[in-house]
Amino acid sequence: MINNPLIFAATSDIAGKTRGKAFPLSDLENRLEKGVGWTPTNVMITCFDAIADSPFGALGDLLLLPDESAGVTLDFEDGGPVERFMLGDITDLDGTPWAFCTRSLLKAALERLKAAGGVSLISAFEHEFQFKTGSDQPGQAYGHGGFATRRLFGETLMAALDQSGLGADTFMKEYGAKQYEVTNDPAPDHRSADQAVVLREVTRLTAHRLDEDVTFTPIRDPAGVGNGVHIHMSFLDESGTPATYDENGVAGMSTVTGSFIAGVLKYLDSIIALTAPSDVSYLRLTPHRWSAAYNNLGFRDREASVRICPVTAADPSGIARQYNFEYRAADAAASPHLALAAIIHAGAQGIEDALPAPHVTEEDLSVLSPEDLEKRGYVRLPGTLEDALQRLERNETVCGWFPTDFTSVYVAHKRGELAYLDDMDTAARCAAYEAVF
């Protein structure tokens, strides 16, 4: 059979989808310089492939420039085609980063962090997903039987992630029905978000090769558990020394860490529209679901929006290398690049404003009255996507972190997504997201 290998140039867009164009592999050198054509109105294509009201219409041209350092070549050695794709940046025709390119937005946020705190970011995304195929036996939460049922999938996925350059870490049967978790090694700067996109795509490709089907949807069943994305973060100073930990700081937080987390918590209710951006995300973000419901920092607390994670080292230098914190109010309906950009901007704002380290909660905030919550500086996170969008729109500080018109375009996109769901009940909405994520 005649074969002309293709490679897919990809972007992770504001719908949380990986979109792009393919071209002959033989043309790669030329495309690295000249890119492939892209259209501004593509940013208004929702996750359901409906086009929200677009300010761009049929006008304009852009370039999607593949980045060779973000390329994946994956051979499953099963007789099927070799998978090739490469993440990239969207630019104007003159090479200027486009205002709605999520990867460029993340790079800008990272530069702000470096200027504000003199630190660079190390991060990693943990993903939960569920199989749509096969049966599920009760009593398999975290169990060996549940793992053994998907051993072939897990071993194939781990090999595929290694081949893709991610550094496979763990694969486990999670608590929920047919639910699993996969993790990979941390990465610097924007590379962790690149890796999150790659992990999602490689997981789907692995499932396809094994005649399986998986979903990263925030929640399949309102009565069941949800699928979160947990983003672990730590800092290095300009010399490459860990800068997240201070044994004399509150709960071990260095000054820069304390101010960063304080900024994230201060602006959390306004950025959550970017980190948990689906209609059904808010079914998961409720008390007692081991997700996030308030803008609080917890110490080893999986109900907190931000969590200080445990370490196993005993000596100060070992603790400093392991010490990290985790943002828990995110899911895979969000572009990893945009979610991380929002978190970093919030943290950088906290550093610039020299916010004091937040208090660490070790209690159930859901039992407190609204008055008590307000006195202690806590807010209940939005209960719907529309509420989250309104809080984003009203926060001039948060809107100012992004290019002009970004917020209005993003909100219009998301309201177009909500319009698609208008006549659906909760079960149908869950099914709609399950089908596309």
Residue pairs with C-beta under 8 A, 6 or more apart in sequence:
4 24
4 25
4 26
5 24
5 25
5 26
5 82
5 84
6 22
6 23
6 24
6 25
6 84
7 22
7 23
7 24
7 25
7 28
7 66
7 71
7 84
7 85
7 86
8 20
8 21
8 22
8 84
8 85
8 86
9 20
9 21
9 22
9 23
9 31
9 35
9 36
9 64
9 65
9 66
9 85
9 86
9 88
10 18
10 19
10 20
10 66
10 85
10 86
10 87
10 88
10 197
11 18
11 19
11 20
11 38
11 64
11 87
11 88
11 89
11 90
11 101
11 102
11 103
12 18
12 87
12 102
12 103
12 193
12 197
12 335
12 336
12 337
12 338
13 19
13 42
13 43
13 45
13 102
13 335
14 43
14 100
14 102
14 335
14 338
14 410
14 413
15 45
15 46
15 47
15 335
15 413
15 417
16 47
16 277
16 278
16 332
16 333
16 334
16 335
16 437
17 45
17 47
17 436
18 197
18 200
18 201
19 42
19 45
20 36
20 64
20 85
20 88
21 36
21 37
21 38
21 64
23 31
23 36
25 84
28 66
28 68
31 66
32 65
32 66
32 68
34 63
35 63
35 64
35 65
35 66
35 88
35 91
36 63
36 64
36 66
37 61
37 62
37 63
37 64
38 61
38 62
38 63
38 64
38 90
39 56
39 60
39 61
39 62
40 54
40 56
40 59
40 60
40 61
40 62
40 98
40 100
41 51
41 54
41 56
41 57
41 58
41 60
43 54
43 56
43 100
43 409
43 413
44 51
44 52
44 53
44 54
44 56
44 409
44 412
44 413
44 416
45 51
46 52
46 413
46 416
46 417
46 420
47 278
47 333
47 417
47 433
47 436
47 437
48 417
48 420
48 432
48 436
50 416
50 417
50 419
50 420
51 416
52 412
52 413
52 414
52 415
52 416
52 417
52 419
53 412
53 416
54 412
55 405
55 408
55 409
55 412
61 93
62 90
62 91
62 92
62 93
62 98
63 90
63 91
63 92
63 93
63 95
64 88
64 89
64 90
65 88
65 89
65 90
65 91
66 86
66 87
66 88
67 86
67 87
67 88
67 89
68 86
70 86
70 87
70 88
70 191
70 194
70 198
71 84
71 85
71 86
71 87
72 83
72 84
72 85
72 86
72 164
72 165
72 198
72 201
72 202
73 82
73 83
73 84
73 163
74 82
74 83
74 84
74 160
74 163
74 164
74 202
74 205
75 82
75 83
75 163
76 83
76 156
76 160
76 205
76 206
76 209
78 209
80 209
83 205
85 201
87 103
87 194
87 197
87 198
88 103
89 97
89 98
89 101
89 103
89 104
90 97
90 98
90 100
90 101
90 103
90 104
91 97
91 98
91 101
91 104
92 98
97 104
97 107
97 108
98 104
99 402
99 403
99 404
99 405
99 406
100 403
100 406
100 409
102 335
102 337
102 338
102 341
103 190
103 193
103 194
103 337
105 337
105 338
105 341
105 402
105 403
105 406
106 190
106 193
106 337
106 338
106 340
106 341
106 344
107 189
107 190
108 341
109 340
109 341
109 342
109 344
109 345
109 348
109 401
110 120
110 121
110 189
110 190
110 344
112 344
112 345
112 348
113 119
113 120
113 121
113 344
113 347
113 348
113 351
114 120
116 348
116 351
116 352
117 235
117 256
117 259
117 260
117 348
117 351
118 237
118 238
118 256
119 235
119 236
119 237
119 238
119 243
119 256
120 188
120 189
120 235
120 236
120 238
121 188
121 189
121 192
121 233
121 234
121 235
121 344
122 186
122 187
122 188
122 192
122 233
122 234
122 235
122 236
123 186
123 187
123 192
123 231
123 232
123 233
123 234
123 340
124 183
124 184
124 185
124 186
124 187
124 192
124 195
124 231
124 232
125 184
125 192
125 193
125 195
125 196
125 199
125 229
125 230
125 231
125 232
125 336
126 181
126 183
126 228
126 229
126 230
126 231
126 232
127 181
127 182
127 183
127 196
127 199
127 200
127 203
127 216
127 227
127 229
127 332
128 174
128 176
128 179
128 180
128 181
128 216
128 226
128 227
128 228
128 229
129 179
129 180
129 181
129 182
129 203
129 214
129 215
129 216
129 227
129 332
130 176
130 177
130 178
130 179
130 180
130 214
130 215
130 217
130 220
130 227
131 150
131 178
131 180
131 207
131 212
131 213
131 214
132 178
132 213
132 214
132 215
132 434
133 207
133 211
133 212
133 213
134 149
134 178
134 212
136 177
136 178
137 145
137 146
139 145
140 146
140 149
140 173
141 173
141 174
141 175
141 176
142 172
142 173
142 174
142 175
143 173
146 173
147 154
147 171
147 172
147 173
150 173
150 180
152 210
153 206
153 207
153 210
153 212
154 171
154 180
156 206
156 209
156 210
157 168
157 171
157 182
157 202
157 203
157 206
158 168
158 171
159 168
160 202
160 205
160 206
161 167
161 168
161 182
161 184
161 199
161 202
162 168
164 198
164 202
165 198
166 184
166 185
166 195
166 198
166 199
166 202
167 184
167 185
168 184
168 185
169 183
169 184
169 185
170 181
170 182
170 183
171 180
171 181
171 182
172 180
172 181
173 179
173 180
174 180
174 181
174 225
175 225
176 224
176 225
176 226
176 227
177 221
177 224
179 225
179 227
182 199
182 203
184 195
184 199
186 192
186 232
186 234
187 194
187 195
188 236
190 337
190 340
192 336
192 340
193 335
193 336
193 337
193 339
193 340
194 336
194 337
196 229
196 336
197 335
197 336
197 337
200 216
200 332
203 214
203 216
204 214
206 212
207 213
207 214
215 227
215 434
215 435
215 437
216 227
216 331
216 332
216 437
217 227
217 278
217 280
217 332
217 333
217 430
217 433
217 434
217 436
217 437
218 226
218 227
218 228
218 276
218 278
218 280
218 281
218 283
218 284
218 331
218 332
218 333
218 433
218 437
219 225
219 226
219 227
219 280
219 281
219 283
219 284
219 430
219 433
220 227
220 430
220 434
221 430
222 283
222 426
222 427
222 430
225 289
225 290
226 283
226 284
226 289
226 291
226 331
227 284
227 331
227 332
228 284
228 291
228 328
228 330
228 331
229 330
229 331
229 332
229 334
229 336
229 339
230 326
230 327
230 328
230 330
231 326
231 327
231 330
231 339
231 340
231 343
232 309
232 324
232 325
232 326
233 244
233 324
233 325
233 326
233 327
233 343
234 242
234 244
234 323
234 324
234 325
235 242
235 243
235 244
235 254
235 256
235 257
235 260
236 242
236 243
237 243
242 320
242 321
242 323
243 254
243 256
243 257
244 253
244 254
244 256
244 257
244 320
244 323
244 324
244 325
245 252
245 253
245 254
245 257
245 319
245 320
245 323
246 252
246 253
246 254
246 255
246 257
247 316
247 319
249 255
249 257
249 258
249 357
250 258
250 357
250 358
250 359
250 360
251 297
251 299
251 308
251 357
251 360
252 308
252 319
252 323
253 261
253 308
253 357
255 357
256 351
257 325
257 357
258 355
258 356
258 357
258 358
259 347
259 350
259 351
259 353
259 354
259 355
259 356
259 357
260 347
260 348
260 350
260 351
261 297
261 306
261 325
261 347
261 350
261 357
261 358
262 350
262 355
262 356
262 357
262 358
263 346
263 347
263 348
263 349
263 350
263 351
263 353
263 355
264 271
264 306
264 327
264 343
264 346
264 347
264 350
265 295
265 296
265 297
265 305
265 306
265 358
266 295
266 346
266 349
266 350
266 355
267 346
267 349
267 395
267 397
267 398
268 295
268 305
268 329
268 346
268 381
269 295
269 379
269 381
269 382
269 388
269 391
270 391
270 392
270 394
270 395
270 398
271 342
271 343
271 345
271 346
271 392
271 398
272 285
272 329
272 381
272 382
272 388
272 391
273 382
273 385
273 388
273 389
273 391
273 392
273 410
273 411
273 414
274 334
274 338
274 339
274 341
274 342
274 392
274 410
275 327
275 329
275 330
275 331
275 334
275 339
275 342
275 343
276 282
276 284
276 285
276 329
276 330
276 331
276 333
276 334
276 388
277 333
277 334
277 385
277 388
277 414
278 331
278 333
278 385
278 417
278 433
278 437
279 384
279 385
279 417
279 418
279 421
279 429
279 433
280 426
280 429
280 430
280 433
281 331
281 333
281 385
282 382
282 383
282 384
282 385
282 387
282 388
283 426
283 430
284 291
284 331
285 291
285 292
285 293
285 329
285 381
286 293
286 383
287 293
287 303
287 364
287 365
287 366
288 303
288 366
290 302
290 303
291 303
291 328
291 329
292 303
292 304
292 305
292 328
292 329
292 381
293 303
293 305
293 365
293 366
293 380
293 381
294 304
294 305
294 365
294 366
294 373
294 378
294 379
294 380
294 381
295 305
295 378
295 379
295 381
296 304
296 305
296 306
296 358
296 361
296 365
296 378
297 304
297 305
297 306
297 307
297 308
297 325
297 358
297 359
297 360
297 361
298 304
298 306
298 307
298 308
298 360
298 361
298 362
299 307
299 308
299 360
299 362
300 307
300 308
300 309
300 310
301 307
301 361
301 362
302 328
303 364
304 328
304 361
305 327
305 328
305 329
305 381
306 325
306 326
306 327
306 328
307 325
307 326
307 328
308 323
308 325
308 326
308 360
309 323
309 324
309 325
309 326
311 318
311 319
311 322
311 323
312 322
313 319
313 321
313 322
327 343
329 381
330 339
332 437
333 433
333 437
342 398
342 401
345 398
345 401
345 402
346 398
349 397
349 401
359 376
365 373
365 378
368 376
368 378
370 380
373 379
373 380
381 388
382 388
382 391
385 414
385 418
386 415
386 418
389 411
389 414
389 415
392 398
392 399
392 407
392 410
392 411
393 399
393 407
393 411
398 407
399 406
399 407
420 432
421 428
421 429
421 432
424 432
